[in-house]
Every structure is written in C-alpha cells, then in structure tokens.
Amino acid sequence: MPAVQLRLAQGTPCWVSLMTDDLAGARAFYAELLGWTYTPGPAQLGDYVRAELDGAPVAGLGVLAATGFPVQWTTYFAVDDADRTAQLVRECGGTVAVGPLQAERAGRLAIAADVSGAVFGLWQGEEHPGREAGPEPGGPAWAELLTPDESGAAGFYGAVLGRPVAADGGASALLVDGRPVAGIRPGAELRGHPPRWRVHFAVRDADLTARRTVELGGRVLVGPHDAGRGRQARLADPQGGHFSVLEAA
C-alpha cells in the first residue's frame, strides 16, 4: 500500500514554478546551477516538468502559454480547499486568472493575483503535497513579497489564507503555527517593476553561485550581500527569470 501523503498546513509556501519561453534552456541552466534533474509533470499543464533533488520534487518548469508575458517564478501556497480559497481571493479584491483546475491526481491548483497585482498560486495537494521551504541546497529556502502596500497585502493574505501576519524586523511575516513562513515588505527595490513574490533557493555559497550564474549566461542583479536571513544575492536566468539565492544555515 502506498504511503499516505500529508497535505502541508494551510498558508505554507509549498511549491515554486517557472514559466519560461525556453524550457530546454531553463532546464540546462538550473541543472548546472542547482543540481536539478527532471521528470514529466501532469499532462494538463502542457509542456511541464518537475525538477528533483535526490529523487524528491522541488520545483516545476513550464512553457509560457502566450507571448508577451514575462518569464517569472510563481510561489504557491498550500490550501485545504482551492475552490473556496479562490473565491476568498475574489471577495478580498484579488483576481483569479487560472483555475481552480485538477492536475491529474497530483492536486488542485489556481493562479491568482493580490490587490496590488502580485501573482501567486494556490495548491490543494493530493498525491503531490508539495515541498516546504528549508535549508537543503538547491531547494526553495524562503518566499518574500515586494509590494507598494505592505499593510494592504498583510490584510489580504491574512484573510485569504486564514493565517496571522505579524511585524518582523521592519517588515511583516505570514505565520503558520506561530512561525514565519513568508515575508511581506515594502517594495522600494521594485523600481518601476510590478509587485511580485520573490523566490529564494538555498545554496552553499552565494558568492560562488553568483559567479556561476554569469558563466552559465545569466545575470547578477544585486551582488552577494549580508541581510537579515543570511548572505544572499539576486540573480536572473538567461531567459530573464528573476530569483534569489540564500546561503544555507
């Protein structure tokens, strides 16, 4: 009998997915940079693969469905009921762009935007519960929203996900069972870019990863520096997808 997969607690960032215009190029880049291997994803998601570390899924990569949209990473939050939570998104002033829809037996998903336009996902895990952020190099380490309206975002995510949001060192943090699982802070760094969730991946050495990113055709947006959660850098892959790396504790 297969092992029972336990769904992550509601509000927990549980998955990250990249939509890109060059899937082959993205696969090669992240395989070299973060050590990923790949397996096919649900057929309903089109040309989509799951990235794995030591046989365990850590992220998804897919092809943009239409031209003119930016290459970007999306953070998904675990929910107990994707349909109900999608309705809450609408009631709280956000929008639902995709779904909710069934991804074979893996789970049920929706893609939405908050009141300021930042895109995020909802994931009702079934056979695939997702992956919680952690310190393992190559996997997701932290999720952080950059927004021009920190208090509005805090109220929105608190209401939609049914979790408290508390002050956290000059910013805010979404709490699950009393611990911070995602950050919300003013978007002074947006500089004309729309609000967005920033994905952080754990690495052993942020400086080395930044140099390797350039060697593989990517860019360094903000060089390695020490911040509240440790040494980190903001980078872009060769297709333009922005992401951050954070040294594993």
C-alpha positions as CSV (number, residue, x, y, z in Angstrom):
1,M,0.0,0.0,0.0
2,P,1.4,3.4,-0.9
3,A,2.4,5.8,1.9
4,V,-0.2,8.4,2.8
5,Q,0.9,11.9,1.7
6,L,0.1,14.5,4.3
7,R,-1.0,17.9,2.9
8,L,1.1,20.8,4.2
9,A,-0.7,23.2,6.6
10,Q,-2.8,25.9,5.1
11,G,-0.8,29.0,4.2
12,T,2.6,27.3,3.9
13,P,4.5,28.1,0.8
14,C,4.6,24.7,-0.8
15,W,5.8,24.9,-4.4
16,V,7.5,27.2,-6.9
17,S,7.0,27.1,-10.6
18,L,8.8,28.8,-13.5
19,M,7.0,29.7,-16.7
20,T,9.6,30.4,-19.5
21,D,9.9,30.9,-23.2
22,D,12.8,28.5,-23.4
23,L,12.2,25.3,-21.4
24,A,15.2,23.5,-22.7
25,G,17.5,26.4,-21.9
26,A,16.0,26.8,-18.4
27,R,16.3,23.1,-17.7
28,A,20.0,23.2,-18.6
29,F,20.7,26.3,-16.6
30,Y,19.1,25.2,-13.3
31,A,20.5,21.7,-13.7
32,E,24.0,23.1,-13.7
33,L,23.4,25.8,-11.1
34,L,21.3,24.0,-8.5
35,G,21.9,20.3,-9.4
36,W,18.4,19.5,-10.6
37,T,17.2,16.5,-12.6
38,Y,13.8,16.3,-14.2
39,T,10.7,14.1,-14.6
40,P,7.5,14.8,-16.6
41,G,4.7,16.8,-14.9
42,P,0.9,16.5,-15.2
43,A,-0.3,16.5,-18.8
44,Q,-3.0,19.1,-18.1
45,L,-0.2,21.7,-17.5
46,G,1.2,21.3,-21.1
47,D,4.9,21.1,-21.7
48,Y,5.8,21.0,-18.0
49,V,8.4,19.1,-15.9
50,R,9.2,18.7,-12.3
51,A,12.7,19.4,-11.0
52,E,14.1,17.0,-8.5
53,L,16.9,16.8,-5.9
54,D,17.8,13.2,-4.9
55,G,14.5,12.0,-6.4
56,A,12.3,14.4,-4.5
57,P,10.4,17.1,-6.3
58,V,11.5,20.7,-5.6
59,A,10.1,22.9,-8.4
60,G,8.2,23.0,-11.7
61,L,9.2,24.4,-15.0
62,G,6.8,25.0,-17.9
63,V,6.3,26.9,-21.1
64,L,4.5,30.3,-21.3
65,A,1.1,29.8,-22.9
66,A,1.2,33.1,-24.8
67,T,3.7,35.6,-26.0
68,G,4.2,39.0,-24.3
69,F,4.1,37.7,-20.7
70,P,7.3,37.9,-18.6
71,V,9.4,34.9,-17.7
72,Q,8.8,34.6,-13.9
73,W,8.8,32.3,-10.9
74,T,5.5,31.8,-9.0
75,T,5.1,30.9,-5.3
76,Y,2.2,28.5,-4.4
77,F,0.6,28.3,-1.0
78,A,-0.9,25.2,0.4
79,V,-4.7,25.3,0.9
80,D,-7.2,22.9,2.2
81,D,-9.8,23.8,-0.5
82,A,-8.6,25.5,-3.7
83,D,-12.1,26.4,-4.8
84,R,-13.1,28.1,-1.5
85,T,-9.8,29.9,-1.3
86,A,-10.1,31.2,-4.9
87,Q,-13.5,32.6,-4.0
88,L,-11.9,34.3,-1.0
89,V,-9.3,35.9,-3.3
90,R,-12.1,37.5,-5.3
91,E,-14.0,38.6,-2.2
92,C,-10.9,40.3,-0.9
93,G,-10.2,42.3,-4.1
94,G,-7.8,40.0,-5.9
95,T,-8.3,38.2,-9.2
96,V,-8.1,34.5,-10.3
97,A,-6.5,34.1,-13.7
98,V,-6.3,30.3,-13.9
99,G,-8.5,27.6,-12.4
100,P,-9.1,26.1,-10.0
101,L,-8.3,23.1,-12.1
102,Q,-7.3,19.5,-11.5
103,A,-3.7,18.5,-12.2
104,E,-4.3,14.7,-12.6
105,R,-4.1,13.1,-9.2
106,A,-1.3,15.4,-8.0
107,G,-3.7,18.0,-6.7
108,R,-5.9,21.0,-7.5
109,L,-4.5,24.5,-8.3
110,A,-5.3,28.1,-9.1
111,I,-3.2,31.0,-10.1
112,A,-4.3,34.4,-8.7
113,A,-3.1,38.0,-8.2
114,D,-3.4,40.0,-5.0
115,V,-4.9,43.5,-4.6
116,S,-1.6,45.1,-6.0
117,G,-1.2,42.6,-8.9
118,A,1.4,40.3,-7.4
119,V,0.9,36.8,-8.9
120,F,0.8,33.7,-6.6
121,G,-0.6,30.2,-6.7
122,L,-2.9,28.0,-4.6
123,W,-2.2,24.3,-4.2
124,Q,-4.6,21.7,-2.8
125,G,-2.2,18.8,-2.6
126,E,-3.4,15.3,-3.1
127,E,-0.8,12.7,-4.3
128,H,1.7,15.6,-4.6
129,P,1.6,17.6,-1.3
130,G,4.4,20.0,-2.4
131,R,7.6,20.9,-0.6
132,E,8.1,23.2,2.4
133,A,11.0,25.6,2.3
134,G,14.1,24.5,4.0
135,P,17.9,24.8,4.1
136,E,18.8,22.0,1.7
137,P,21.0,23.4,-1.1
138,G,19.1,23.5,-4.4
139,G,15.6,23.7,-2.8
140,P,13.3,26.6,-2.0
141,A,14.5,28.4,1.1
142,W,12.2,31.5,1.6
143,A,9.4,33.4,-0.1
144,E,9.1,37.2,0.1
145,L,6.6,39.6,-1.3
146,L,7.7,43.0,-2.5
147,T,4.8,45.4,-2.6
148,P,4.0,49.1,-2.5
149,D,1.2,48.4,0.0
150,E,2.6,46.3,2.9
151,S,-0.4,46.8,5.2
152,G,-2.9,46.1,2.4
153,A,-1.0,42.9,1.4
154,A,-0.8,41.8,5.0
155,G,-4.6,42.1,5.4
156,F,-5.2,40.4,2.0
157,Y,-3.1,37.3,2.7
158,G,-4.2,37.0,6.3
159,A,-7.8,36.9,5.2
160,V,-7.4,34.7,2.1
161,L,-5.1,32.1,3.9
162,G,-6.7,32.4,7.3
163,R,-3.3,33.0,9.0
164,P,-2.0,35.8,11.1
165,V,0.5,38.3,9.8
166,A,2.9,39.9,12.3
167,A,5.7,42.5,12.3
168,D,9.1,41.0,11.5
169,G,12.1,43.3,11.8
170,G,10.8,46.3,9.9
171,A,8.6,44.2,7.6
172,S,5.8,41.7,8.0
173,A,5.7,37.9,8.1
174,L,2.9,35.4,7.4
175,L,2.8,32.9,10.3
176,V,1.8,29.3,10.4
177,D,1.6,27.6,13.8
178,G,3.5,30.7,15.2
179,R,6.5,30.6,12.9
180,P,7.2,32.9,9.9
181,V,6.8,31.1,6.6
182,A,6.9,34.1,4.2
183,G,7.8,37.7,4.2
184,I,5.9,40.8,3.1
185,R,7.8,44.1,2.9
186,P,7.8,47.5,1.2
187,G,8.9,47.3,-2.4
188,A,11.5,50.1,-2.6
189,E,13.5,47.7,-4.8
190,L,10.7,47.4,-7.4
191,R,11.9,50.5,-9.3
192,G,9.1,50.5,-11.8
193,H,8.6,46.8,-11.8
194,P,5.2,45.4,-10.7
195,P,4.8,43.9,-7.2
196,R,5.9,40.3,-7.1
197,W,6.8,37.3,-4.9
198,R,10.5,36.7,-4.9
199,V,11.7,33.0,-4.8
200,H,14.8,32.2,-2.8
201,F,16.8,29.0,-3.3
202,A,19.2,27.7,-0.7
203,V,22.9,27.4,-1.8
204,R,26.1,26.6,0.0
205,D,27.9,29.7,-1.2
206,A,26.1,32.8,-2.6
207,D,29.3,34.3,-4.0
208,L,30.2,31.2,-5.9
209,T,26.6,30.8,-7.2
210,A,26.6,34.4,-8.4
211,R,29.8,33.8,-10.4
212,R,28.5,30.6,-11.8
213,T,25.2,32.2,-12.9
214,V,27.2,34.6,-15.1
215,E,29.3,31.8,-16.5
216,L,26.0,30.0,-17.5
217,G,24.6,33.0,-19.3
218,G,22.6,34.6,-16.5
219,R,23.0,37.9,-14.7
220,V,23.7,39.3,-11.3
221,L,21.0,41.8,-10.4
222,V,22.2,42.5,-6.8
223,G,25.6,41.1,-5.8
224,P,26.1,38.9,-2.8
225,H,25.5,40.7,0.5
226,D,24.6,40.0,4.1
227,A,21.0,40.5,5.0
228,G,18.6,39.6,7.8
229,R,18.3,35.9,6.8
230,G,21.9,35.5,5.8
231,R,24.1,36.0,2.8
232,Q,22.2,36.3,-0.4
233,A,22.2,37.5,-4.0
234,R,19.5,38.5,-6.6
235,L,20.1,36.8,-10.0
236,A,18.4,36.3,-13.3
237,D,18.5,33.2,-15.5
238,P,19.4,33.5,-19.3
239,Q,15.7,33.8,-20.2
240,G,15.1,36.7,-17.8
241,G,13.5,34.9,-14.8
242,H,14.5,36.6,-11.6
243,F,15.3,34.6,-8.4
244,S,17.4,34.9,-5.3
245,V,19.8,32.6,-3.5
246,L,20.3,32.4,0.2
247,E,23.2,30.6,1.9
248,A,22.0,27.6,3.8
249,A,22.4,27.9,7.5
